[in-house]
Amino acid sequence: MSENRKVEVFSAGCSVCDDAVAKIREWACDSCDVIVLDMKDDKVAEYAKELSISSVPAVAIDGVVAECCAGRGIDEGVLRAAGLGQPIT
């Protein structure tokens, strides 16, 4: 039994974040567990701080913030290179 890739999307619930969540879900595969984390929750905000996330939307795949999310916005190519949409082998 293989494990799933953990895809965490940090969101503030704005329309830009909602669009990013929709895209991530579209790009994800059946082996990707997409989890939306609400930055309005203090525990989520603290976790984001630990990951050095300074803006949303941001995506962490298997606990590593995707390179595209260290600045602003998301990038499909960068996220796919980090494992989004690919089963763990």
Helices and strands as residue ranges (DSSP letters): E 5-11, H 15-27, E 32-38, H 42-50, E 58-61, E 64-65, G 67-69, H 76-81
